[in-house]
Amino acid sequence: MAPITALSDDEATTSDPADPPAGVLGRWGATMAAHARWVFGVWLLVLLVLGAAAPSVFSALAGAGWQADGSESVQVRELAQQHFGGNSSAAVHVVVHSERDTVDGPAIRAVVGEIAALAGTDSRFAQVVPPQPGMSVSPDGHTGIVIVGAAADTDEMVRAVDEHKDALIALSGNGIEVYPTGASALWSDFNEANHDAMIKAELFSWPVTLTIMVLAFGSLVAAGLPLLLTIAGLVASAGGLVLLNQVTPISVWAMNFAMMFALALGIDYALFLVSRFRDSVREQGDDMRAAVAQTMDTAGKAVLLSGITVLVSLSAVLLVPAPAVRTMAVGIMLAVAFVLAATLTLLPAALGALGGRINAVSLPYARRQQHRSPVFARWGGFLQRHPWAVATGSLVVLVALAIPVVGLKVAMPSIGVVPADAPVRQGYELVQSQMGEGAPGILQIVAPADEARQAAAVAAQSPGITMVTPATPAADDSDFVLMQALPTVDPSADQMATIVDDLRDALPDGALVGGAPTENLDLQQALNDYFPLVVAVILVLGFLLLLVSLQAPLIALIGTVVSLLSTAAAFGVAKLIFQDGHLADLLGFTPQGFLDGWAPVFFFAMIFAIAMDYTVFLLATAKEHYERSGDPSTAQVDGMAHSGRIIFAAAAVMVAVFFTFALAEPLPPKEMGIILGVAVLLDAVLIRLTLLPALLRITGRAAWWTPSWLRRILPSISFSH
């Protein structure tokens, strides 16, 4: 193998065909290969620094943040926390129950005293309110709720429950049961269950992924390189999230999503580059510098544009005023940024160092494998001959799957998403059985003192409210009172939204309604309100990026529009499974009757990002061959022949990664895995490998046409070499 040396500017612009191309990414790739030791050293340093913080990622990140900033319910929580001893929605409700003893008996009073003593050891807990007859004691006197006030923000309260819930549960015994409940306890148990499920799914997905990669590449070295690259990106992003959490709270869900998304996209990017590099090695012989440069100047350009498209799509989610939703997007964006950085620096350095050894430890068929796939070349030819039939068939299937989305319902998760043996669910169900359906979802009303009587009278007469507690004056003598309103329905029931709306409409202007169920409703409303804006921003930015990348308005528009089809079809399938309950027995879950509330906003951005990822790969390859040949038919067939196998393998990896989450017991990761897995499957099979190339054939030369005025204002981007 020829020695790898750095390129000077003069060398980069020479006309010698053996030299690397003059493109920016080509020169960049050659530089990375020429300075491989420096690149490895820098990445080793980065991984050591960020890797030191990475192990604490799940314990360090925030556990709450599911709220609509600035909403009425958040105002109520803040007022309750400030003026009423922390008796807010973030307070911990410790349920104490005994079949034998009553709440006013010595046995339960002793347990209540131990709960208060434990709360006194942590400054995050505020005032402790023992069970109050008529308010927090069941009619039969055998169940009571100890309210442990919140003296910290919601994230710290979740951490406090994480640290003390075992000690609280350990107070059970001698016929007395103790269960920490309330919103903070719910998120504690919810995050724990989902974290365990995500880790199990990730561990299961790695060997499946490696198997698919070996089959796709036929070489253990070529297959292992993308996985090592992805691990580097994941470690860096985990450490980066821990450090970023020191500046602003980052939801623990950010890492959960980042792990899954980074694995899928990292392998996508590496597949595209490694496949192209193996072909370039055959073309360039021993000149590894030229092979790396050629790879980066063609496939590297598509990867860079794809990564930017993914980041732009996810950035639209930052518009939603919900900390957990925003930071989940930040987590994925950080992971994608690190994976993209590794793909554009570490991978070309590794490719240059490996050279022909990229095919080491190969299966027999791999030695005959060409970058241009004969199978997908034949499929491209079939699409050339039958474009209308293929396009019509694909559209019929996609539209049929998308039709159910019309009846889609969304809401924040119910208690059913927490495992049946979780303490918070056991306490929740106990309170319902002893105190009524609506008891776990008590509403809070904060009003000015001079409106207390009117507010109490109005609330007592409001539909769906069965009881209102007497007004409690503020502990700090401020001009507020706090009342609790008991609804007649379960907190996740459809009627709860109407009950809250009616109550808010009827109360005096100065009165505010909050409580955990109301925070969920306000968050859901914010998600619904911002969904059209997020979709519009993603579509516009996606179109503009494709336009800049491909320099052709028609195919950029087609690529954007067809990406909506896989998204709509995926949500249609999600409605049939998770709302209507089809396949529920097979998948092992109880349907809630709706899709989790963050799914439309968040999953739309993720699905669209993945769809555009494949769009860029396919159309960039087709554009490369159109620039070489000037023939749209050649571009369509060769574009499919050179990218089809990569898209198919990348989709197989993504589907395998996502579908492993279907094995999770908690519903949210199951929902996430199936929706994303179905979306990728539909997008790859029915759109990228079928509908989109058929539309290329139908539109012909018009697909690549650029008006002269547009050509003058767009930056010049070429994919040919």
Secondary structure as the mmCIF struct_conf table of DSSP 4:
data_model
#
loop_
_struct_conf.conf_type_id
_struct_conf.id
_struct_conf.beg_label_comp_id
_struct_conf.beg_label_asym_id
_struct_conf.beg_label_seq_id
_struct_conf.end_label_comp_id
_struct_conf.end_label_asym_id
_struct_conf.end_label_seq_id
HELX_LH_PP_P HELX_LH_PP_P1 ALA A 2 ILE A 4
HELX_LH_PP_P HELX_LH_PP_P2 ALA A 6 SER A 8
HELX_RH_AL_P HELX_RH_AL_P1 ASP A 9 ALA A 12
TURN_TY1_P TURN_TY1_P1 THR A 13 THR A 13
TURN_TY1_P TURN_TY1_P2 PRO A 17 ALA A 18
BEND BEND1 ASP A 19 ASP A 19
HELX_LH_PP_P HELX_LH_PP_P3 PRO A 20 PRO A 21
BEND BEND2 ALA A 22 GLY A 23
HELX_RH_AL_P HELX_RH_AL_P2 VAL A 24 ALA A 34
TURN_TY1_P TURN_TY1_P3 HIS A 35 HIS A 35
HELX_RH_AL_P HELX_RH_AL_P3 ALA A 36 ALA A 53
HELX_RH_3T_P HELX_RH_3T_P1 ALA A 54 SER A 56
HELX_RH_AL_P HELX_RH_AL_P4 VAL A 57 ALA A 60
BEND BEND3 LEU A 61 LEU A 61
STRN STRN1 ALA A 62 ALA A 62
BEND BEND4 GLY A 63 GLY A 63
BEND BEND5 GLN A 67 GLN A 67
TURN_TY1_P TURN_TY1_P4 ASP A 69 GLY A 70
HELX_RH_AL_P HELX_RH_AL_P5 GLU A 72 HIS A 83
BEND BEND6 PHE A 84 PHE A 84
TURN_TY1_P TURN_TY1_P5 GLY A 85 GLY A 86
BEND BEND7 SER A 88 SER A 88
TURN_TY1_P TURN_TY1_P6 SER A 89 ALA A 90
BEND BEND8 ALA A 91 ALA A 91
STRN STRN2 VAL A 92 SER A 98
BEND BEND9 GLU A 99 ASP A 101
TURN_TY1_P TURN_TY1_P7 VAL A 103 ASP A 104
BEND BEND10 GLY A 105 GLY A 105
HELX_RH_AL_P HELX_RH_AL_P6 PRO A 106 ALA A 119
TURN_TY1_P TURN_TY1_P8 GLY A 120 THR A 121
TURN_TY1_P TURN_TY1_P9 SER A 123 ARG A 124
STRN STRN3 PHE A 125 VAL A 129
TURN_TY1_P TURN_TY1_P10 PRO A 133 SER A 136
STRN STRN4 VAL A 137 VAL A 137
TURN_TY1_P TURN_TY1_P11 PRO A 139 ASP A 140
BEND BEND11 GLY A 141 HIS A 142
STRN STRN5 THR A 143 ALA A 150
BEND BEND12 ALA A 152 ALA A 152
HELX_RH_AL_P HELX_RH_AL_P7 THR A 154 ILE A 169
TURN_TY1_P TURN_TY1_P12 ALA A 170 LEU A 171
STRN STRN6 GLY A 173 GLY A 173
TURN_TY1_P TURN_TY1_P13 ASN A 174 GLY A 175
STRN STRN7 ILE A 176 THR A 181
BEND BEND13 GLY A 182 GLY A 182
HELX_RH_AL_P HELX_RH_AL_P8 ALA A 183 PHE A 217
BEND BEND14 GLY A 218 GLY A 218
STRN STRN8 SER A 219 SER A 219
HELX_RH_AL_P HELX_RH_AL_P9 LEU A 220 ASN A 245
TURN_TY1_P TURN_TY1_P14 GLN A 246 VAL A 247
BEND BEND15 THR A 248 THR A 248
STRN STRN9 SER A 251 SER A 251
HELX_RH_AL_P HELX_RH_AL_P10 VAL A 252 GLN A 284
TURN_TY1_P TURN_TY1_P15 GLY A 285 ASP A 286
HELX_RH_AL_P HELX_RH_AL_P11 MET A 288 SER A 315
HELX_RH_3T_P HELX_RH_3T_P2 ALA A 316 LEU A 319
BEND BEND16 VAL A 320 PRO A 321
HELX_RH_AL_P HELX_RH_AL_P12 PRO A 323 LEU A 344
TURN_TY1_P TURN_TY1_P16 THR A 345 THR A 345
HELX_RH_AL_P HELX_RH_AL_P13 LEU A 346 LEU A 354
HELX_RH_3T_P HELX_RH_3T_P3 GLY A 355 ASN A 359
BEND BEND17 VAL A 361 VAL A 361
STRN STRN10 SER A 362 SER A 362
HELX_RH_3T_P HELX_RH_3T_P4 PRO A 364 ARG A 368
BEND BEND18 HIS A 371 ARG A 372
HELX_RH_AL_P HELX_RH_AL_P14 PRO A 374 ARG A 385
HELX_RH_AL_P HELX_RH_AL_P15 PRO A 387 ALA A 402
HELX_RH_3T_P HELX_RH_3T_P5 ILE A 403 GLY A 407
STRN STRN11 VAL A 410 ALA A 411
HELX_RH_3T_P HELX_RH_3T_P6 ILE A 415 VAL A 417
BEND BEND19 VAL A 418 VAL A 418
TURN_TY1_P TURN_TY1_P17 ALA A 420 ASP A 421
HELX_RH_AL_P HELX_RH_AL_P16 PRO A 423 MET A 435
TURN_TY1_P TURN_TY1_P18 GLU A 437 GLY A 438
HELX_RH_3T_P HELX_RH_3T_P7 ALA A 439 GLY A 441
STRN STRN12 LEU A 443 PRO A 448
HELX_RH_3T_P HELX_RH_3T_P8 ALA A 449 GLU A 451
HELX_RH_AL_P HELX_RH_AL_P17 ALA A 452 GLN A 461
BEND BEND20 SER A 462 SER A 462
TURN_TY1_P TURN_TY1_P19 PRO A 463 GLY A 464
STRN STRN13 ILE A 465 VAL A 468
HELX_LH_PP_P HELX_LH_PP_P4 THR A 469 ALA A 471
STRN STRN14 THR A 472 PRO A 473
HELX_LH_PP_P HELX_LH_PP_P5 ALA A 474 ALA A 474
TURN_TY1_P TURN_TY1_P20 ALA A 475 ASP A 476
BEND BEND21 ASP A 479 ASP A 479
STRN STRN15 PHE A 480 PRO A 487
BEND BEND22 THR A 488 VAL A 489
TURN_TY1_P TURN_TY1_P21 PRO A 491 SER A 492
BEND BEND23 ALA A 493 ALA A 493
TURN_TY1_P TURN_TY1_P22 ASP A 494 ASP A 494
HELX_RH_AL_P HELX_RH_AL_P18 GLN A 495 ALA A 506
BEND BEND24 LEU A 507 LEU A 507
TURN_TY1_P TURN_TY1_P23 ASP A 509 GLY A 510
STRN STRN16 LEU A 512 GLY A 514
BEND BEND25 GLY A 515 GLY A 515
HELX_RH_AL_P HELX_RH_AL_P19 ALA A 516 LEU A 550
BEND BEND26 GLN A 551 GLN A 551
HELX_RH_AL_P HELX_RH_AL_P20 PRO A 553 ALA A 574
HELX_RH_PI_P HELX_RH_PI_P1 LYS A 575 GLN A 579
TURN_TY1_P TURN_TY1_P24 ASP A 580 ASP A 580
TURN_TY1_P TURN_TY1_P25 HIS A 582 LEU A 583
HELX_RH_AL_P HELX_RH_AL_P21 ALA A 584 LEU A 587
TURN_TY1_P TURN_TY1_P26 GLY A 588 GLY A 588
BEND BEND27 GLY A 593 PHE A 594
STRN STRN17 LEU A 595 ASP A 596
TURN_TY1_P TURN_TY1_P27 GLY A 597 TRP A 598
HELX_RH_AL_P HELX_RH_AL_P22 ALA A 599 SER A 629
HELX_RH_AL_P HELX_RH_AL_P23 PRO A 632 PHE A 659
HELX_RH_3T_P HELX_RH_3T_P9 THR A 660 LEU A 663
BEND BEND28 GLU A 665 PRO A 666
HELX_RH_AL_P HELX_RH_AL_P24 LEU A 667 LEU A 682
HELX_RH_PI_P HELX_RH_PI_P2 ASP A 683 LEU A 691
HELX_RH_AL_P HELX_RH_AL_P25 LEU A 692 THR A 699
HELX_RH_3T_P HELX_RH_3T_P10 GLY A 700 TRP A 704
HELX_RH_AL_P HELX_RH_AL_P26 SER A 708 ILE A 713
BEND BEND29 LEU A 714 LEU A 714
HELX_LH_PP_P HELX_LH_PP_P6 PRO A 715 SER A 716
#
